[in-house]
Amino acid sequence: MEKSILEQSRNSKGLNGLVHKIFKKWKLLLAVGIILLLILGIFSFFEDGDTDNKVVERQIYTVAKDDITVSIETDGKVVAEDGVDLSFSTSGTTIDAIYVNEGDFVVKGAKLAKVDTTYMGIDLASAYADLEIAKANLEAKENDVTENELELALLNVEQAQANLDQIIKQNELDIEKAELDYEQAKKNLDNIDDEIEQDQLKVNQALEDSISKVNSSILAVNSSIAAIEKVLYENSYKYNKVRNLQNVIYTDLQYNVVINLYNEHKNTYDDIKFEDGEDLIMENLDSALNVIENTQEMLDLMRISLDYQSFESTYTETELESFINLITSQQSSINSQKESLINANQAIDSAKLENSEDTIQDKYDEAVISLKTAKTKADASEEDALLQLENAEIQLDQKNEGISSTDLTSLKAAVDKSQYRIDKLNYDIQLATLYAPINGEIAQLNGKVDEYIVKDTNESFVTILNKDTFYIEANVEEMDINKISVNQKIYATFDAVEGVKLTGEVSYVSLTSKTDNSGIVTYLVRILLDDVRDAGIREGMTSFVEFVISETTDVLVIPVSAVKNYEGKPSVQMENNEWLNVITGFTDGSKVEIISGLNAGDKIYK
């Protein structure tokens, strides 16, 4: 006699687990009645004899399409989704781009940020090159090896070893320097008060130096004024051309500007002292620079006049050349003083820049990043150099011994190793971009472009608050927990909201258990729901969760009890008492799929 449909479904449904749940969950006590009906169906299925001779009041069932699901069932509770914290899985690099701002609303799958993959790209290109080399070595046939080829292979090994040694040595120097810079920056940060005091001394020294330079510049202005007066007013000369006379007029006007500026500030220049304060010192430095620049313009005009000057009778060419040399000398002196004043101003600004707590903190942060970058680069460069050395040694062994079975195994391993490295780098590059796993609002960003990523920090990079989404927390018994996995589909219904059936997926399965007072061991499972905006559910509501093990949808279904073993074949009894053979498919123990033999709308006995 054929096995019943109910018996065939036991392997997929798991009746033992169901019975255990029935005694644990009071809401499932109704299932006891269903099981009793199924048991009666089994007895009916195995019963021999002519069923037409029995008078049994049976119900009519209309064949229709429905879904059949095999699942693990449990209760859960709706929890408000506070947010999702995300961080980069990579470290040792910097943030390359951030595509969102705090307060932005993002949809699931939206690009949030990415890290710099420059070094990953370089490593990936190197890995591809190594893979091609490994493949070429593997595909190469055994050839006669010449003495020159052996020498060349040996030279390649030696060069690769030398390159590795050099890289290691250089990396040690770079890391040592970075560590020294870090220690100095940390020392400065630890002694920030002393450092600021020392920097203030530099500012004071720069201010005192500026006083001296201002005095020197005013002496130079004095000298230039005397030289102009010697040329303009202690000697009489005439110009042959009107345009030359204009130069004299312009020089005379500029002379008056310089004299007025000089007379306005000369007492201040003479009396300025460090005790007068930084503001007054800086004011006099600026005014002195103004006087110098005007004096420079006056000397330039005077020099132009002299270059085109022609004297009448009294002065010789030698005397005119003497005037030119005098003005040229003053120009050189004034230019030098101008540069000196500019340098003094820059020295004060530089000293002030160093005298900053933020500057000391920035230097410390830069030192931390530089040290970690040096170590990351060292690891990458040494790994590449070591791989090159290994390839060179493999090639040398091939030249020495030819390609044996052992060599082939080694070469295949080299190919696999290179491919694994490529796959890992591609995976790391993929993880370099952060995507939003849910819809929500960017509540917090803990990073900025070009900032160094530290893996051991406890702070997440971005927090997304999902205001419209809830999740469910359910406790699954130990006998069922291994059937639950992340991304597994679920159905959820709610006692307080009739007619609502939501879909979702498992987002978290705990590795640790808890035991209640009855000794039942359970594991926490979290479920993200697909769309709850119009579902009417609220935080704290009780839910009934079905973890889908397998299912089929939109198929013809009938009750399992309707299928009988008639003349050795699965059959159903039509409303007109005619028996039809059917081919059954998937079942969950209560309903069974009809592959052929019936149509939607047919009426059968249950």
Secondary structure by P-SEA (a helix, b strand, c coil): ccccccccccccccaaaaaaaaaacccaaaaaaaaaaaaaaaaaaaccccccccccbbbbbbbbbbbbbbbbbbbbbbbcccbbbbbbccccccccccccccccccccccccccccaaaaaaaaaaaaaaaaaaaaaaacccccccaaaaaaaaaaaaaaaaaaaaaaaaaaaaaaaaaaaaaaaaaaaaaaaaaaaaaaaaaaaaaaaaaaaaaaaaaaaaaaaaaaaaacccbbbbbccaaaaaaaaaaaaaaaaaaaaaaacaaaaacccccccaaaaaaaaaaaaaaaaaaaaaaaaaaaaaaaccccccccaaaaaaaaaaaaaaaaaaaaaaaaaaaaaaaaaaaaaaccaaaaaaaaaaaaaaaaaaaaaaaaaaaaaaaaaaaaaaaaaaaaccccaaaaaaaaaaaaaaaaaaaaaaaaaaacbbbbccccccccccccccbbbbcccccccbbbbbccbbbbbbbbcccccccccccccbbbbbcccccbbbbbbbcccccbbbbccccbbbbbbbbbbccccccccccbbbbbbbcccccccccccccccccccccccccccccccbbbbbbbccccccbbbbcccccccccccc
